[in-house]
Amino acid sequence: MDIDENNVKPKTTSSATKVPKKTVVTPSASAETSSAHPSMSLAQEIHRLTMFHNGKLTASDASGIMGMDPTDLMEKVMNRVGCGEKGVEAALKENEEKLKSAEEGEKKKGQDKKTADGKSDDATKDEEEKEEEPLLNPSLYRHLQSTLSYTSPSALSEENLDALSAHNSASIATLRSRITEAKDEAGDMEVLHAHMDLARYCARCCTKEEALEAYDEVLALPKLSVGKKLDACLEMARVCSFWGDWRKMKDTLEKAAKVIAKGGDWDRRNRLKVYQALSFLLVRDLQSASKLLVDGIATFS
């Protein structure tokens, strides 16, 4: 049997239902378990800072678009990419504790009592926390330091960035040991979860190449269902989009299209259409993008 725990039909919603502000709508089967990283809202903020740094936005225009002074946004972004508001030691200790509790969290999944919106309170809280957690990504931090000429007194030192790199190497070793343990003592689903944990950690904390390599390992797993293959492909496409690798993103979406041709639920088909539409928007092909978005409306969950 193929590995897939989310083979469900799309849910229909009433057009008369009013969605209040800050309400989490009923998640789709695959969206409920999707990765929070890389964050596309963070990518948007980095893009705006790049536009300002390159002189394509004035300070007043940039402030109006960003909702804050460019200098303040720069500090916010660099804090998010680095260690957040905490010191390096505190951030690393917190991340280590999260890794230690990850296995217990996996067992708890699906056991939480559901709220009326279809998602547990704990799941919603965890999702919001992941959206704001520091990335601890020294590669991205160094890249932004160089491209945005970031020289703030609060910037992380090379010693601090080396500490992040060492921590990530140790964390990856831990995650790989869990893959080995799952292969020896558990089943195919546990092996898949362990591989996805590694890929998503790399998408958050490591380079583009390390993240894509980890997702390739997911796709190489035997007995992987169409749905899970597509989930991995779409998360790979997000990694490519975040780092601005449009060619690799196009290749990944083409691979996803071949996968979905063999089956897959409506939710994942629609997610693929949205990703493909966004790729068309990047090259100003509005007609192709709009067709894909309209096609998905009838069955969008």
C-alpha positions in Angstrom: 0.0 0.0 0.0 1.3 3.5 -0.9 2.3 5.8 2.0 -0.4 8.4 2.4 -2.4 9.4 5.4 -4.5 12.2 3.8 -6.6 10.6 1.1 -9.8 12.5 1.7 -12.3 14.3 -0.5 -12.3 18.1 -0.7 -14.7 19.9 1.7 -17.3 22.2 0.4 -18.0 25.5 2.2 -21.1 27.6 2.2 -20.9 30.9 0.3 -23.0 32.5 3.0 -20.5 31.8 5.7 -18.7 34.9 7.0 -15.1 34.5 7.9 -14.1 37.0 10.6 -10.7 38.5 10.8 -7.8 36.4 12.0 -9.9 33.2 11.7 -8.2 30.1 10.4 -10.4 28.6 7.7 -10.9 24.9 7.4 -7.6 23.5 6.2 -7.3 21.1 3.4 -5.9 17.6 4.1 -2.4 18.4 2.7 -2.3 22.0 3.8 -2.9 21.0 7.5 0.4 19.2 7.5 2.4 21.4 5.2 5.7 23.0 6.2 5.9 26.6 7.5 9.3 27.0 5.8 10.5 28.6 3.8 8.3 31.6 4.7 7.0 33.4 1.6 6.1 36.4 3.7 9.7 36.7 4.8 10.7 36.3 1.1 8.4 39.3 0.3 10.0 41.4 3.0 13.5 40.5 1.7 12.4 41.5 -1.8 11.2 44.9 -0.7 14.5 45.5 1.2 16.4 44.6 -2.0 14.3 47.0 -4.1 15.0 49.7 -1.6 18.7 48.9 -1.4 19.1 48.9 -5.2 17.5 52.3 -5.4 14.2 51.2 -7.0 12.2 52.5 -4.1 12.6 55.8 -2.3 12.6 55.9 1.5 9.1 57.3 1.6 7.7 54.8 -0.9 9.4 52.0 0.9 8.0 53.0 4.2 4.5 53.2 2.7 4.8 49.7 1.2 6.5 48.1 4.1 4.4 49.7 6.8 7.6 50.7 8.7 10.9 52.4 8.2 13.3 50.3 6.0 15.9 50.3 8.7 13.4 48.8 11.2 12.3 46.2 8.6 16.0 45.3 8.1 16.4 44.7 11.8 13.2 42.6 11.9 14.3 40.4 8.9 17.8 39.9 10.2 16.5 39.0 13.7 14.2 36.5 12.1 16.9 34.9 9.9 19.3 34.8 12.8 18.4 34.1 16.5 15.3 36.4 17.0 15.3 38.6 20.1 17.1 36.0 22.1 20.8 35.6 22.5 22.6 32.9 20.5 22.9 30.5 23.4 19.3 30.8 24.4 18.1 30.3 20.8 20.2 27.2 20.3 19.1 25.7 23.6 15.4 26.3 22.7 15.9 24.7 19.2 17.6 21.7 20.8 14.7 21.3 23.2 12.2 21.4 20.3 14.1 18.7 18.5 14.1 16.5 21.6 10.3 16.9 21.9 9.6 16.3 18.2 9.1 12.6 18.5 6.6 13.1 21.3 4.8 15.7 19.2 4.5 13.3 16.3 2.7 10.8 18.5 0.3 13.5 19.7 -0.7 14.5 16.2 -4.2 13.6 15.4 -5.1 13.1 19.0 -6.0 16.7 19.8 -9.7 17.5 20.1 -10.8 19.4 17.0 -12.4 22.8 17.2 -15.3 24.0 15.1 -13.0 25.2 12.3 -11.5 21.8 11.8 -8.1 22.4 13.4 -7.1 21.9 17.0 -6.2 24.9 19.1 -2.8 23.4 19.7 -2.2 22.9 16.0 -3.2 26.5 15.2 -0.9 27.8 18.0 2.0 25.7 16.8 1.6 26.9 13.2 1.6 30.5 14.3 4.8 29.9 16.4 6.5 28.3 13.5 5.7 31.3 11.3 7.6 33.6 13.8 10.4 31.3 15.0 13.9 32.4 14.2 15.5 30.5 11.3 19.0 30.1 12.8 20.2 30.1 9.2 23.8 31.3 8.9 24.0 30.9 5.1 21.0 33.1 4.5 22.2 35.6 7.1 25.6 35.9 5.4 23.9 36.3 2.0 21.7 39.1 3.2 24.6 40.8 5.0 26.5 40.9 1.7 23.6 41.8 -0.6 21.9 44.4 1.6 25.1 45.8 3.2 23.9 45.1 6.7 26.4 46.5 9.2 24.3 47.1 12.3 26.0 47.0 15.7 23.5 44.3 16.6 24.6 42.0 13.7 25.7 38.5 14.6 29.5 38.0 14.6 31.3 35.4 12.6 31.8 33.5 15.8 28.0 33.5 16.4 27.3 32.4 12.8 29.9 29.6 13.1 28.1 28.5 16.3 24.8 28.3 14.3 26.5 26.2 11.6 27.9 23.8 14.2 24.5 23.5 15.9 22.7 22.8 12.6 25.3 20.1 11.7 24.6 18.4 15.0 20.9 18.8 14.6 21.0 17.2 11.1 23.0 14.3 12.5 20.3 13.8 15.1 17.6 13.8 12.5 19.5 11.4 10.3 19.9 9.0 13.3 16.1 9.1 13.7 15.7 8.1 10.0 18.0 5.1 10.7 16.0 4.3 13.9 12.7 4.4 12.0 14.0 2.1 9.3 15.2 -0.4 12.0 12.3 -0.3 14.4 9.2 1.2 12.7 7.3 1.2 9.5 7.2 3.1 6.2 5.1 6.0 7.6 7.6 6.7 10.4 10.4 6.6 7.9 8.6 9.1 5.7 8.0 11.4 8.7 11.6 11.2 9.7 12.8 12.1 6.2 10.3 15.0 6.0 11.5 16.3 9.4 15.0 16.4 8.0 13.9 18.1 4.7 11.9 20.8 6.5 14.7 21.5 9.0 17.1 22.0 6.0 14.5 24.3 4.3 14.5 26.4 7.5 18.1 26.4 8.6 20.3 25.4 5.7 21.2 26.2 2.1 19.0 25.7 -0.9 21.1 22.8 -2.0 20.9 21.0 1.3 17.2 21.4 1.4 16.6 20.2 -2.2 18.9 17.2 -1.5 16.9 16.2 1.5 13.6 16.5 -0.5 15.2 14.3 -3.2 15.7 11.7 -0.5 12.0 11.8 0.3 11.1 11.4 -3.4 13.4 8.4 -3.6 11.5 6.5 -0.9 9.8 3.3 -2.0 6.0 2.9 -1.8 5.5 6.7 -1.7 2.0 7.7 -2.8 1.2 10.2 -5.5 -0.1 12.6 -2.8 3.1 12.5 -0.7 5.3 12.8 -3.8 3.4 15.9 -4.8 3.7 17.4 -1.3 7.4 17.0 -1.5 7.6 18.5 -5.0 5.5 21.5 -3.9 7.7 22.1 -0.8 10.7 21.9 -3.1 9.2 24.5 -5.4 8.8 26.8 -2.4 12.5 26.4 -1.6 13.4 27.3 -5.2 11.0 30.3 -5.1 12.4 31.6 -1.8 16.0 31.5 -3.2 15.0 32.9 -6.6 15.9 29.8 -8.6 13.1 30.1 -11.2 14.6 27.5 -13.5 14.7 24.9 -10.8 11.2 25.9 -9.7 9.9 25.4 -13.2 11.6 22.0 -13.5 10.2 20.9 -10.1 6.6 21.9 -11.1 7.0 20.0 -14.3 8.0 17.0 -12.3 4.9 17.6 -10.0 2.6 17.7 -13.1 3.9 14.3 -14.2 3.3 12.9 -10.7 -0.3 14.3 -10.5 -1.1 12.8 -13.9 -1.0 9.4 -12.2 -3.7 10.3 -9.7 -4.1 12.5 -6.6 -6.9 14.2 -4.8 -8.5 17.5 -5.8 -6.9 19.5 -3.0 -3.4 18.7 -4.2 -4.4 19.2 -7.8 -5.6 22.7 -6.9 -2.4 23.5 -4.9 -0.3 22.5 -7.9 -2.4 24.8 -10.1 -1.8 27.7 -7.7 1.9 27.1 -7.7 2.0 26.8 -11.5 -0.1 30.1 -11.8 2.4 31.9 -9.5 5.3 30.7 -11.8 3.5 32.1 -14.8 2.9 35.4 -12.9 6.7 35.7 -12.4 7.2 35.8 -16.2 4.1 38.1 -16.7 2.1 35.4 -18.5 -1.2 36.6 -17.0 -3.4 34.6 -19.4 -2.0 31.2 -18.4 -2.0 32.1 -14.7 -5.6 33.3 -14.7 -6.8 30.2 -16.5 -5.2 27.9 -13.9 -6.6 29.9 -11.0 -10.1 30.0 -12.5 -9.9 26.2 -13.1 -9.4 25.6 -9.5 -12.2 27.7 -8.1 -15.0 25.0 -8.5 -13.2 22.5 -6.3 -11.0 24.7 -4.1 -11.2 23.8 -0.4 
